[in-house]
């Protein structure tokens, strides 16, 4: 099959186009195909009618989902068997399967399947809504590809199996068709049953009545025979001209959308429904519909109806293998498989399809109104509903019941049981409560003595089933148990592989962040919609505190605000540390109560008088009305939150999903706790680091401008080994410092704090610059192994009355300060002296610098001058060149220009701390 969404015809031709004439009549067209009067695609039909006379037509449309392929196969099989074309059914089903797969799976569009019957055979068309393809090249030298290739098998199979095939393009769709001719048949019996004893013949009333009702193309009754009048009590003149749907009671069939109106348009249909008689009672009937047309081409449907218990009169015989003289059933290739006898061939290739076929065959075998099949959980303590027919499947699917529901044989799923009337023993079969079923027979599915499931058939009539029916059903269950178990294990293995992949991806995502809010968002986004329809995360800040609603997500974004409002009105679940998921009914109860209150207000006050929309309230109730479970988030033996998962109305969680959610909750809890610890430690670290930075800089008298820019290297660091300070010493005297501790990180930050606080204390004691630095040197050496050497530029600033400023500076191993004059010249403003933290005895001296109006003093750390790009370094000369261009700028502008130059010098992020201190005397 092609992998790019085309139905076997990629652009440019890749082995899919008919190249050498091996196809009898490849019809490749690209014109618009009009629609017929009845809405059917007419272009292809009209061309087809020009060659052959169509005697029957059936069509169906399938949604772009994977399960549509199996449904399309069943539709074609049933249609062709209904037309008596069993000889070509298998080829038609194979080709249809390939073409529909291409349309609904690869192309991702809805597919329409049209079956056309003529005197020579059948033509089947598959129409998709993906016409944007080039026509295949008709290259005689091009050879069709191998059938074993990955793509393009659709038309290869058509070329190999079909009598004729082709592709029609229109502006809106693409139609791939093939025709199969019927083989020559000898004259003789088409179908026959064996001779049976009288007591084995089906039971009918003394006077068998077959109602013949003809319905015109509009669905109105056109003919009504005498037997129809006797069966339903209506004379012909009372019903002719009225729609048949006015009298029909169509049964609910889970998983299908076919109704009486659709059934009347099928070429052939058989099945059960009800017709209301003149007294208003519903009479169950078995019907056989045949679509015909008159000589003028006007279609109508002939319906043959009998009472449902007389269905054998009209029911088509099931295909069954030939029975040999020993009573064994055989096929042409040997003894028949009992499993295929019950399920039919070919058997569905997926578990859900197999289970659904099983319950339908079990219901038909015992002539029941409903059937259901449950599979055992891994621990065999519960049974989970996996398939049903005749029951509200959406409400019952994945419902769980205990294996031992009561005492004795009738309360255990491990033994066959028959309940003649459930009203006598209310609650005996909880699954059937409120369904109207009265009589039920259940049998276990066992493999090697181990319980794997349970199969049940029920009817609305009491006393219908006896031990004989239980034995028949048990015989069938024994034949299918192994196949069901194999399919279940295959599905379980697939789910486990998917679960492992899901958990690996979830672990990677959760490990990739230490942000609490992002972790909460990831938790919800991984569960919705993969595991649940909606999710809410509660967090517990401290042991004993109330849980807080922290994050809410719904698969429908329009429902998030309504869901959050709903959950805020509900008391949060208790933070119980017990492992596993527990059911929480409060959200669904509150949602239904709110919907009821809203409906009552609408009736009493009118919808326009109430600010909430009843429609949205009911929609919210439906969105959260299913099963809701709570999983604790436990980390380090403490509940730090709860993960709440919910389903929409009438839906439950599968056991495998709950187990997967439990695994996810453990990983999510650890990730959330790590994020919490990281956030707490980051907050502590940042608080301590901020304490090492000076408070707001004082405003210097005389209008002297001071600007500082500080960048600490490392993620999350606010303070490193570089530091700065500007503080008051006395009136009109200010101390300033800029330094660099060896290294980075917490150890360097500790020396930074020591130096900054010591400078302030010693300077305010009246000590001069050399004395201040000498005592600081002693304090650093006293730190012992924790000491770090320190380069430091320390000075005192005194604004002068004439507008200049006097600075007394000591440069202890630090990059020299630079003075920028108004004429653009730059020169060092101090001499280098020994650094601190290395020697005990230091001989430091103080230098005096005068700044005239308009002059700038620039002080930096070595993170600025040692900025590197490859083998290049900014250096003192590069810094001086940048400073030369800063004439006339304010102190803030000078510092900003220096920082931009440093950042642009290299493309990589700075690897060292940087500090810039600029002082300017106003002009």
C-alpha positions in Angstrom: 0.0 0.0 0.0 1.3 3.5 -0.7 2.6 5.3 2.3 2.0 8.9 1.0 -1.8 8.8 1.0 -2.3 8.1 -2.7 -4.3 5.1 -3.8 -1.5 3.6 -5.7 -0.9 6.4 -8.2 2.0 8.7 -7.1 3.0 11.6 -9.3 5.3 10.7 -12.1 4.6 7.0 -12.0 6.4 4.5 -9.8 5.3 1.2 -11.0 1.6 1.6 -10.3 0.4 2.7 -13.7 -0.7 0.2 -16.3 2.3 0.2 -18.5 2.3 -2.7 -20.8 -1.3 -3.4 -21.5 -1.6 -6.1 -18.9 -4.8 -4.5 -17.7 -7.8 -5.2 -19.9 -9.2 -1.7 -20.0 -7.5 0.9 -17.9 -9.8 3.9 -17.9 -7.8 6.9 -16.8 -9.8 10.2 -17.0 -9.6 13.6 -15.5 -12.9 15.3 -16.3 -15.6 16.4 -13.9 -18.0 13.6 -12.9 -21.6 14.9 -12.4 -24.0 13.5 -9.9 -27.1 11.6 -10.7 -30.7 12.6 -9.8 -30.6 10.6 -6.6 -27.3 12.1 -5.4 -25.2 9.2 -6.5 -21.9 9.7 -8.4 -23.2 9.4 -11.9 -20.3 10.0 -14.2 -18.7 6.6 -13.8 -22.1 5.0 -13.6 -23.3 6.5 -16.8 -20.1 5.4 -18.7 -20.6 2.0 -17.1 -24.3 1.9 -18.1 -23.2 2.6 -21.7 -21.6 -0.8 -21.8 -23.6 -2.9 -19.4 -27.0 -2.8 -17.8 -26.9 -2.3 -14.1 -29.3 -4.5 -12.2 -28.5 -3.6 -8.6 -26.5 -0.9 -6.8 -25.3 -0.5 -3.2 -23.2 2.3 -1.7 -21.9 3.2 1.7 -19.5 5.9 3.1 -16.9 5.2 5.6 -15.1 7.6 8.0 -11.3 8.2 7.8 -10.5 5.8 10.7 -8.7 2.5 10.7 -11.7 0.4 11.7 -13.5 1.6 8.6 -11.5 -0.9 6.5 -13.0 -3.9 8.3 -16.5 -2.3 8.0 -16.0 -1.8 4.3 -14.9 -5.4 3.8 -18.0 -6.6 5.6 -20.2 -4.3 3.5 -18.8 -5.6 0.3 -18.9 -9.2 1.4 -22.6 -9.0 2.6 -23.6 -7.1 -0.5 -22.1 -9.7 -2.9 -23.4 -12.6 -0.9 -26.8 -11.0 -1.0 -26.6 -10.8 -4.8 -25.5 -14.5 -4.9 -22.0 -13.7 -6.1 -20.1 -15.9 -3.7 -17.7 -17.0 -6.4 -16.0 -13.6 -6.6 -16.5 -12.4 -3.0 -12.9 -13.1 -1.8 -11.2 -11.2 -4.7 -13.6 -8.3 -4.3 -13.0 -8.1 -0.5 -9.2 -8.2 -1.0 -9.2 -5.4 -3.5 -11.7 -3.3 -1.6 -9.6 -3.7 1.6 -6.5 -2.4 -0.2 -8.2 0.6 -1.8 -10.2 1.6 1.2 -7.0 1.4 3.4 -5.3 3.8 1.0 -8.2 6.2 1.2 -9.0 6.3 4.9 -5.6 5.5 6.4 -3.0 6.9 4.1 -5.0 9.7 2.3 -6.9 10.5 5.5 -10.3 11.1 3.8 -13.7 9.6 3.9 -14.2 6.8 1.4 -17.3 5.9 -0.6 -17.7 2.3 -1.8 -20.1 1.7 -4.6 -21.1 -1.8 -5.8 -22.7 -2.2 -9.2 -24.2 -5.5 -10.4 -24.8 -6.4 -14.1 -25.4 -9.6 -16.0 -21.7 -10.4 -16.4 -20.4 -9.6 -12.9 -19.8 -6.8 -10.6 -18.0 -3.4 -10.6 -16.8 -1.9 -7.3 -15.7 1.8 -7.0 -13.8 3.4 -4.2 -14.0 7.2 -4.1 -11.8 9.3 -1.9 -11.5 13.1 -1.5 -7.8 13.5 -2.3 -7.7 14.3 -6.0 -4.5 16.4 -6.0 -2.4 13.9 -7.9 -0.8 13.9 -11.4 -2.0 11.4 -13.9 0.3 8.3 -14.2 2.6 8.2 -17.2 1.7 5.7 -19.8 5.2 4.5 -20.5 5.2 1.2 -22.5 8.8 0.5 -21.3 7.8 0.9 -17.6 7.3 -2.4 -15.8 5.0 -2.8 -12.8 6.8 -3.0 -9.5 7.1 -6.1 -7.2 4.0 -7.0 -5.1 6.4 -7.3 -2.1 7.3 -3.6 -2.2 6.0 -1.3 0.5 3.8 1.0 -1.6 1.6 0.7 -4.6 0.1 -2.7 -4.1 -3.5 -1.4 -4.5 -3.4 -1.2 -8.3 -0.9 -4.1 -8.6 -3.6 -6.3 -7.1 -6.2 -4.8 -9.4 -4.0 -5.6 -12.3 -3.5 -9.2 -11.0 -7.1 -10.0 -9.9 -9.6 -7.8 -11.7 -11.0 -8.3 -15.2 -10.9 -4.6 -15.8 -9.8 -1.6 -13.7 -9.1 2.1 -13.9 -9.0 5.5 -12.2 -11.3 8.5 -12.8 -10.2 12.0 -11.6 -12.5 14.9 -10.9 -11.9 18.3 -9.3 -13.3 17.1 -6.0 -12.4 13.4 -5.8 -10.7 10.4 -7.2 -12.5 7.1 -8.2 -10.6 3.8 -8.4 -12.7 1.1 -9.9 -12.4 -2.6 -10.8 -14.7 -5.1 -12.3 -14.9 -8.9 -11.7 -16.6 -11.2 -14.2 -18.6 -14.2 -13.0 -17.2 -17.6 -14.0 -19.4 -20.0 -16.0 -21.8 -21.8 -13.7 -23.5 -25.2 -14.5 -27.2 -25.3 -14.2 -28.3 -26.8 -10.9 -29.2 -26.2 -7.3 -27.7 -23.1 -5.8 -28.4 -23.8 -2.1 -30.1 -26.6 -0.3 -30.5 -28.0 3.2 -30.4 -31.6 4.4 -33.5 -33.6 5.1 -34.5 -33.2 8.8 -36.9 -35.1 11.1 -40.1 -33.4 11.8 -39.3 -32.5 15.3 -36.2 -30.6 14.1 -38.1 -28.4 11.7 -38.6 -24.7 12.7 -41.9 -23.9 14.4 -44.5 -21.6 12.8 -48.1 -20.7 13.3 -50.8 -22.8 11.6 -51.5 -20.1 9.1 -48.2 -18.6 8.0 -48.6 -15.0 6.9 -46.0 -13.2 4.8 -46.6 -9.5 4.6 -45.5 -8.0 1.3 -44.9 -4.3 1.6 -43.6 -2.2 -1.3 -41.9 1.1 -0.5 -41.3 3.7 -3.2 -38.1 5.7 -3.7 -39.3 8.3 -1.2 -39.8 5.8 1.6 -43.7 5.8 1.3 -45.7 2.6 1.3 -46.9 1.9 -2.2 -48.4 -1.6 -1.8 -49.8 -3.5 1.2 -51.1 -7.0 0.8 -53.8 -8.9 2.7 -51.3 -10.7 5.0 -49.9 -7.3 6.1 -53.4 -6.2 7.0 -53.9 -9.4 9.0 -50.6 -9.1 10.8 -50.7 -5.4 11.7 -54.4 -4.6 11.6 -54.2 -1.7 9.1 -56.2 -1.8 5.9 -54.3 -0.9 2.8 -56.0 2.5 2.3 -55.0 3.6 5.7 -51.2 3.1 5.2 -50.5 3.6 1.5 -48.8 6.9 0.9 -47.4 7.1 4.4 -43.7 6.6 5.3 -42.8 3.2 6.5 -40.7 4.9 9.2 -44.0 6.1 10.8 -44.8 2.4 11.7 -41.3 1.0 12.2 -39.6 0.7 15.6 -35.9 0.4 14.7 -33.7 -1.3 17.3 -30.6 0.3 18.7 -27.5 -1.4 17.3 -24.3 -0.4 18.9 -21.4 0.4 16.6 -23.6 1.0 13.4 -25.4 3.9 12.0 -27.8 2.0 9.8 -31.5 2.8 10.3 -34.7 1.8 8.6 -34.3 4.6 6.0 -30.8 3.4 5.1 -31.8 -0.2 5.0 -34.5 0.5 2.5 -31.9 1.9 0.1 -29.6 -1.1 0.3 -29.8 -3.6 -2.6 -30.6 -6.5 -0.2 -31.0 -6.5 3.5 -32.2 -9.0 6.2 -32.7 -8.5 9.8 -35.1 -7.9 12.7 -37.0 -4.8 13.8 -40.5 -3.9 15.0 -43.7 -2.6 13.5 -46.4 -1.0 15.5 -49.9 -2.5 14.9 -53.2 -0.7 14.9 -53.4 -1.1 18.7 -50.1 0.6 19.3 -48.2 -2.6 20.2 -44.8 -3.3 18.7 -44.7 -6.6 16.8 -41.2 -8.0 16.3 -40.7 -9.0 12.7 -38.0 -10.5 10.6 -37.7 -8.8 7.2 -36.1 -9.5 3.9 -35.7 -6.3 1.7 -34.9 -6.4 -2.0 -34.3 -3.2 -4.0 -35.9 -3.4 -7.5 -36.8 -1.0 -10.3 -39.6 -0.9 -12.7 -39.5 -0.7 -16.5 -39.3 3.1 -16.3 -36.2 2.9 -14.1 -38.0 4.0 -10.9 -36.5 2.2 -7.9 -38.5 0.8 -5.0 -38.0 -1.7 -2.2 -40.0 -4.9 -1.7 -40.2 -5.9 2.0 -41.2 -9.5 3.0 -42.2 -9.6 6.7 -43.0 -12.5 9.0 -43.2 -12.7 12.8 -39.8 -12.7 14.4 -40.2 -16.2 15.8 -40.9 -17.4 12.2 -37.7 -16.0 10.8 -36.6 -19.3 9.4 -39.2 -18.8 6.6 -37.2 -15.8 5.2 -33.8 -16.1 6.7 -31.0 -16.9 4.3 -29.2 -20.1 5.3 -25.8 -19.6 6.9 -22.9 -20.9 4.9 -21.7 -24.1 6.6 -19.1 -26.7 5.6 -20.2 -30.0 4.2 -20.8 -32.8 6.8 -19.3 -36.1 6.0 -20.7 -39.5 6.8 -19.1 -39.5 10.3 -20.7 -36.2 11.2 -17.5 -34.3 11.0 -17.7 -31.0 9.1 -15.2 -30.6 6.3 -14.1 -28.1 3.8 -12.4 -28.7 0.5 -9.0 -28.7 2.2 -9.8 -31.0 5.1 -11.6 -30.9 8.5 -13.2 -27.6 9.3 -12.0 -25.4 12.2 -14.8 -25.2 14.8 -13.7 -21.7 15.6 -14.3 -20.6 11.9 -17.6 -22.4 12.0 -18.8 -20.2 14.8 -17.0 -16.9 14.0 -17.1 -17.2 10.2 -14.3 -16.9 7.7 -12.2 -14.8 7.5 -12.1 -14.1 11.3 -11.5 -10.5 12.3 -7.8 -9.8 12.8 -8.2 -7.5 15.8 -9.4 -8.2 19.3 -12.3 -5.8 19.3 -13.5 -7.1 16.0 -13.3 -10.7 17.2 -15.1 -10.0 20.4 -17.9 -8.0 18.6 -18.3 -10.8 16.1 -18.5 -13.3 18.9 -21.3 -11.6 20.8 -23.3 -11.1 17.6 -23.0 -14.8 16.7 -23.8 -15.9 20.2 -26.9 -13.7 20.2 -28.0 -15.1 16.9 -27.3 -18.7 17.9 -29.6 -18.5 20.9 -32.0 -16.1 19.3 -31.4 -13.5 22.0 -32.0 -9.8 22.3 -28.5 -9.0 23.6 -25.2 -10.5 24.3 -22.0 -9.4 26.1 -18.5 -10.7 26.6 -16.2 -9.9 29.5 -12.5 -10.5 29.8 -10.7 -11.3 33.0 -8.1 -8.8 34.4 -4.5 -10.0 35.0 -5.2 -11.0 38.6 -8.5 -12.7 37.6 -10.4 -11.0 40.4 -12.5 -8.9 38.1 -14.1 -9.1 34.7 -14.1 -6.2 32.3 -16.8 -5.6 29.6 -15.2 -5.6 26.2 -18.0 -6.2 23.7 -21.8 -6.1 23.7 -24.7 -6.0 21.3 -28.3 -5.0 22.1 -27.0 -3.1 25.2 -26.0 0.6 25.6 -22.3 -0.2 24.7 -21.0 3.3 25.6 -22.2 2.9 29.1 -21.2 -0.7 29.6 -17.8 -0.7 27.9 -14.9 -1.4 30.3 -17.3 -1.7 33.2 -15.8 -4.1 35.8 -17.6 -6.7 37.9 -16.1 -9.1 40.5 -15.6 -12.7 39.5 -17.3 -13.9 42.6 -20.4 -11.8 42.7 -22.2 -14.1 45.2 -22.4 -17.5 46.7 -23.0 -20.8 44.9 -22.9 -21.6 41.2 -25.2 -18.8 40.1 -23.0 -16.1 41.7 -19.7 -17.2 40.1 -18.5 -16.5 36.6 -16.4 -19.7 36.8 -19.5 -21.9 36.1 -22.2 -21.9 33.5 -25.5 -20.5 34.8 -29.0 -19.8 33.7 -31.4 -17.2 35.1 -34.9 -17.8 34.0 -36.2 -14.5 35.3 -33.9 -11.7 36.7 -36.9 -9.9 38.3 -37.1 -12.8 40.8 -33.4 -12.2 41.8 -32.8 -8.5 41.5 -29.1 -7.6 41.0 -28.1 -11.2 40.2 -26.5 -9.8 37.0 -25.5 -6.2 37.7 -24.5 -5.6 34.1 -28.1 -6.1 32.9 -29.7 -3.9 35.6 -32.2 -1.4 34.0 -31.9 -3.0 30.5 -35.2 -4.8 30.5 -33.5 -8.2 30.1 -35.3 -11.1 31.9 -33.7 -14.4 31.0 -29.9 -14.8 30.7 -27.4 -17.6 30.2 -23.7 -17.1 31.0 -20.8 -19.4 30.4 -17.1 -19.1 31.3 -14.2 -18.9 28.8 -11.4 -21.0 30.0 -7.9 -21.8 28.7 -6.1 -24.7 30.4 -8.5 -24.5 33.3 -7.8 -20.8 33.9 -10.7 -18.3 33.7 -10.1 -15.8 30.8 -13.6 -14.4 30.4 -17.3 -14.8 30.4 -19.9 -14.9 27.6 -23.6 -14.1 28.2 -26.8 -14.0 26.1 -30.0 -12.4 27.4 -33.5 -11.8 26.2 -36.5 -9.7 27.3 -38.7 -12.8 27.7 -38.6 -14.8 30.9 -38.0 -18.5 30.9 -36.5 -18.5 27.5 -33.2 -20.4 28.3 -32.6 -23.8 29.9 -29.5 -25.9 30.5 -29.7 -27.1 26.8 -28.9 -23.5 25.7 -26.2 -23.2 28.3 -24.6 -26.4 26.9 -24.7 -25.0 23.3 -23.2 -21.7 24.4 -20.6 -23.4 26.4 -19.6 -25.6 23.4 -19.2 -22.4 21.3 -17.3 -20.7 24.1 -14.8 -23.6 24.4 -14.1 -23.3 20.7 -13.3 -19.6 20.7 -11.6 -19.2 24.2 -8.1 -20.0 22.9 -8.4 -17.6 20.0 -9.8 -14.9 22.2 -7.0 -15.4 24.7 -4.3 -15.3 21.9 -5.8 -12.0 20.6 -6.0 -10.6 24.1 -2.4 -11.4 24.8 -1.4 -9.9 21.5 -3.2 -6.7 22.3 -1.8 -6.7 25.8 1.7 -7.0 24.4 1.1 -4.2 22.0 -0.3 -2.1 24.9 2.7 -2.9 27.1 5.1 -1.9 24.3 3.2 1.3 23.8 3.2 1.9 27.6 6.9 1.4 27.8 7.5 3.9 25.0 5.0 6.3 26.6 6.8 6.1 30.0 10.2 6.5 28.4 9.1 9.6 26.6 7.3 10.9 29.7 10.4 10.4 31.9 12.6 12.3 29.4 10.2 15.2 29.3 9.8 15.3 33.1 13.6 15.1 33.6 14.1 18.0 31.2 12.7 20.7 33.5 13.1 21.7 37.1 10.4 24.4 36.8 7.4 23.6 39.0 4.8 25.2 36.8 6.2 23.5 33.6 6.2 20.2 35.4 2.6 20.5 36.3 1.7 21.4 32.7 3.7 18.4 31.4 1.9 16.1 33.7 -1.5 17.2 32.4 -0.5 17.3 28.8 0.9 13.8 28.8 -2.3 12.4 30.2 -4.8 14.3 28.0 -6.0 12.9 25.7 -3.7 9.8 25.7 -5.0 8.4 29.0 -8.1 10.6 29.9 -10.4 13.2 28.6 -9.5 15.7 31.3 -7.0 16.0 34.1 -6.6 18.1 37.2 -3.5 18.3 39.4 -3.8 19.1 43.1 -0.7 20.0 45.1 -0.1 19.8 48.9 2.4 22.5 50.0 3.1 21.2 53.6 2.1 18.1 55.5 -1.4 18.5 56.9 -2.3 21.5 54.6 -5.3 21.4 52.3 -4.7 20.4 48.7 -4.8 23.3 46.2 -6.1 23.0 42.6 -2.9 23.9 40.6 -3.6 22.9 37.0 -6.6 21.9 34.9 -6.6 20.6 31.3 -9.4 19.2 29.1 -9.1 17.8 25.6 -11.6 20.4 24.4 -10.0 23.8 25.3 -13.4 25.4 25.4 -14.3 23.3 28.5 -11.2 24.2 30.6 -12.7 27.3 32.2 -16.0 25.5 33.0 -14.1 22.5 34.4 -11.9 24.7 36.6 -15.0 26.5 37.9 -16.7 23.2 38.6 -13.7 21.7 40.5 -13.3 24.9 42.5 -16.8 24.3 44.0 -15.9 20.7 45.0 -13.9 19.8 48.1 -10.6 18.4 46.9 -9.9 14.7 47.3 -8.3 13.5 50.5 -4.5 13.2 50.2 -4.4 9.5 51.0 -1.0 7.9 50.4 -2.4 4.5 49.5 -1.1 3.3 46.1 -3.4 2.8 43.1 -6.3 4.6 41.6 -9.5 5.3 43.6 -12.8 6.4 42.3 -13.9 10.0 43.0 -17.5 10.7 42.3 -17.7 14.4 43.5 -17.0 16.1 40.1 -19.6 14.1 38.2 -22.2 14.5 41.0 -21.6 18.3 41.1 -21.7 18.5 37.3 -25.1 16.7 37.2 -26.5 18.8 40.0 -25.4 22.0 38.3 -27.0 20.8 35.0 -30.2 20.0 36.9 -30.2 23.4 38.6 -29.5 25.2 35.3 -32.4 23.3 33.6 -34.8 24.2 36.4 -33.8 27.9 36.3 -34.3 27.8 32.5 -37.8 26.5 33.0 -38.7 28.9 35.8 -36.9 32.0 34.8 -36.2 31.6 31.2 -32.8 31.1 29.7 -32.3 34.8 28.9 -32.7 35.7 32.5 -29.8 33.6 33.8 -26.2 34.5 33.2 -25.1 30.8 32.7 -25.9 29.0 29.5 -27.8 25.8 30.3 -26.3 24.3 27.1 -22.8 24.8 28.3 -23.7 23.5 31.8 -25.1 20.4 30.3 -22.1 20.0 28.0 -19.8 20.3 31.0 -21.8 17.7 32.9 -21.4 15.4 29.9 -17.7 16.1 29.6 -17.0 15.1 33.2 -19.9 12.7 33.8 -17.9 9.5 33.4 -15.6 7.7 35.7 -13.1 9.9 37.7 -10.1 8.5 39.5 -7.5 10.0 41.8 -3.9 8.8 42.0 -1.7 10.1 44.9 1.6 11.8 44.0 3.9 10.4 46.7 7.6 11.4 47.0 9.9 10.7 49.8 7.1 9.1 51.9 5.0 12.2 51.7 1.9 13.0 49.6 2.8 16.1 47.6 -0.3 16.2 45.5 -3.0 14.2 43.6 -3.4 13.5 39.9 -7.1 13.4 38.9 -8.1 11.8 35.6 -11.7 11.8 34.2 -13.7 10.4 31.4 -16.8 11.9 29.6 -20.3 10.6 30.4 -20.9 6.9 30.3 -17.2 6.0 29.9 -14.9 4.1 32.2 -11.1 3.5 32.4 -9.5 0.3 31.3 -7.4 -1.5 33.8 -4.4 -1.2 31.6 -4.8 2.5 31.4 -5.1 2.8 35.2 -1.9 0.8 35.6 -0.1 3.0 33.1 -1.4 6.1 34.9 -0.2 4.8 38.2 3.3 4.3 36.7 3.2 7.8 35.3 2.1 9.3 38.7 5.1 7.9 40.4 7.5 9.4 37.9 5.5 12.7 37.9 5.6 12.8 41.7 9.4 12.5 41.8 9.7 15.2 39.1 7.4 17.5 40.9 9.2 17.1 44.2 12.6 17.7 42.5 11.1 20.8 40.9 9.9 21.9 44.4 13.2 21.3 46.0 15.0 23.1 43.2 12.7 26.0 43.5 13.2 26.2 47.2 17.0 26.0 47.1 17.1 28.4 44.2 15.0 30.9 46.2 17.3 30.5 49.2 20.4 30.8 47.1 19.1 33.9 45.4 18.1 35.4 48.7 21.6 34.8 50.1 23.2 36.1 47.0 21.2 39.3 47.0 22.3 39.9 50.6 25.9 40.1 49.2 25.0 42.8 46.8 25.1 46.4 48.1 21.8 48.2 48.6 20.8 51.1 46.5 23.7 53.3 45.6 23.8 56.6 47.4 23.4 59.9 45.5 26.8 61.6 45.4 26.9 65.3 46.2 28.2 67.8 43.7 26.2 66.0 40.9 28.9 63.4 40.3 27.4 60.6 38.1 28.0 57.0 39.1 26.8 54.0 37.1 27.4 50.3 37.8 26.8 47.2 35.5 27.2 43.8 37.0 27.0 40.3 35.4 27.6 37.1 37.3 28.6 34.0 35.3 26.7 30.8 35.6 23.0 29.9 35.5 21.0 31.1 38.5 23.9 33.1 39.9 23.3 36.7 41.0 26.7 37.0 42.8 30.0 35.6 41.9 33.7 36.4 42.5 33.4 40.0 41.2 31.9 42.7 43.4 31.5 46.4 43.6 30.4 48.9 46.3 29.7 52.6 46.8 28.9 53.9 50.3 29.0 57.0 52.5 32.1 57.4 54.7 31.4 60.9 56.1 29.8 64.1 54.9 30.9 64.7 51.3 33.2 61.7 51.3 32.3 58.4 49.6 34.1 55.1 49.5 34.0 53.0 46.3 35.5 49.6 45.5 35.6 47.1 42.7 37.2 43.7 43.2 37.7 40.2 41.9 38.0 37.1 44.0 39.8 34.1 42.6 37.3 31.6 41.1 33.6 31.6 40.9 30.6 30.1 42.7 29.7 29.9 46.4 33.3 29.9 47.8 34.2 33.1 45.8 30.9 34.7 46.9 31.8 34.0 50.6 35.0 36.0 50.2 33.1 38.7 48.3 30.7 39.2 51.3 33.7 39.3 53.7 35.5 41.9 51.6 32.5 44.2 51.0 31.4 44.3 54.6 34.9 44.7 56.0 35.6 47.6 53.6 32.5 49.5 54.9 33.3 48.8 58.5 37.0 49.8 58.3 36.5 52.9 56.2 33.9 54.3 58.5 36.3 53.8 61.4 38.4 56.6 59.8 41.2 54.4 58.4 42.9 55.4 55.2 43.0 53.3 52.1 46.3 51.4 52.8 45.2 50.6 56.4 41.8 49.4 55.2 43.3 47.0 52.7 46.0 45.8 55.1 43.4 44.7 57.6 41.3 43.2 54.9 44.3 41.2 53.8 44.8 39.9 57.3 41.1 38.9 57.5 41.3 36.9 54.3 44.4 35.1 55.4 42.7 34.2 58.6 40.2 32.1 56.6 42.9 29.5 56.1 42.0 26.9 53.5 38.9 28.8 52.6 40.9 31.9 51.7 41.1 33.2 48.2 43.4 35.9 46.8 41.6 39.1 45.9 42.4 41.9 43.4 40.9 45.1 44.6 40.6 48.8 43.6 39.6 50.9 46.6 39.2 54.6 46.7 37.6 57.6 48.4 35.8 60.3 46.4 35.5 63.9 47.6 33.6 66.3 45.3 35.2 69.8 45.3 33.7 73.3 45.4 35.2 74.2 42.0 33.2 71.4 40.3 36.1 68.9 40.1 36.5 65.7 42.2 39.4 64.4 44.3 40.0 60.6 44.4 42.4 58.7 46.6 42.9 55.2 45.2 44.8 52.0 46.0 45.0 49.5 43.2 45.9 46.1 44.8 46.6 43.8 41.8 43.5 44.9 40.0 43.2 46.1 36.4 44.1 49.8 36.4 41.4 52.4 36.4 41.2 54.5 33.2 40.6 58.3 33.0 38.9 59.7 30.0 39.5 63.4 29.4 37.3 65.8 27.4 39.8 65.8 24.5 39.3 62.0 24.1 42.6 61.0 25.6 42.7 57.9 27.9 45.3 57.1 30.5 45.7 54.9 33.6 44.7 56.7 36.8 46.8 54.6 39.3 49.9 52.3 39.6 49.7 48.6 40.2 50.4 47.2 43.7 50.4 43.7 45.3 47.1 41.8 45.5 45.4 40.7 48.7 45.3 37.2 50.3 48.8 36.1 49.4 51.4 37.8 51.7 51.2 38.8 55.3 53.1 42.1 55.1 52.0 44.5 52.4 53.4 47.9 51.7 50.5 49.7 50.1 50.3 53.4 49.3 47.5 55.8 48.3 47.5 57.8 45.0 45.5 61.0 44.4 43.6 61.6 41.2 41.7 64.7 40.2 38.8 64.6 37.8 38.0 67.8 36.0 34.5 68.6 34.8 33.6 66.3 31.9 36.2 63.6 32.9 35.3 60.0 33.3 36.9 57.3 35.6 36.3 53.8 34.4 36.9 50.8 36.7 36.4 47.2 35.4 37.2 43.6 36.5 39.3 41.2 34.4 36.1 39.6 33.0 35.9 42.6 30.8 39.5 42.9 29.6 40.0 39.1 29.2 36.9 38.6 27.0 38.1 36.2 24.3 37.0 35.1 20.8 39.3 32.3 19.7 42.9 33.6 20.1 41.8 37.2 20.2 41.4 39.0 23.6 39.9 42.5 24.2 42.7 43.5 26.6 43.6 46.8 28.1 44.2 48.4 24.7 40.9 47.3 23.3 39.1 48.7 26.3 40.9 52.0 26.0 39.9 52.2 22.3 36.3 51.7 23.2 36.5 54.3 26.0 38.0 56.9 23.6 34.7 56.9 21.7 32.7 57.8 24.8 33.6 61.5 25.0 30.6 63.6 26.0 28.5 60.6 27.2 27.0 60.3 30.6 28.3 57.8 33.1 25.3 55.5 32.3 25.9 55.7 28.6 29.7 55.0 29.0 29.0 51.9 31.1 26.4 50.7 28.6 28.7 51.2 25.6 31.5 49.3 27.3 29.2 46.4 28.1 27.8 46.2 24.5 31.4 46.2 23.1 32.3 43.4 25.4 29.3 41.3 24.5 29.8 41.8 20.8 33.5 41.0 20.9 32.7 37.2 21.1 29.7 35.1 20.1 29.8 32.8 23.1 28.3 33.6 26.4 30.7 35.2 29.0 32.5 32.6 31.1 33.7 35.0 33.8 32.0 37.5 36.1 32.0 41.1 35.0 31.7 44.4 36.8 31.9 47.9 35.4 32.0 51.1 37.5 31.9 54.5 35.7 32.1 57.9 37.5 31.8 61.2 35.6 32.1 64.8 36.9 29.5 67.0 35.3 30.6 69.9 33.1 
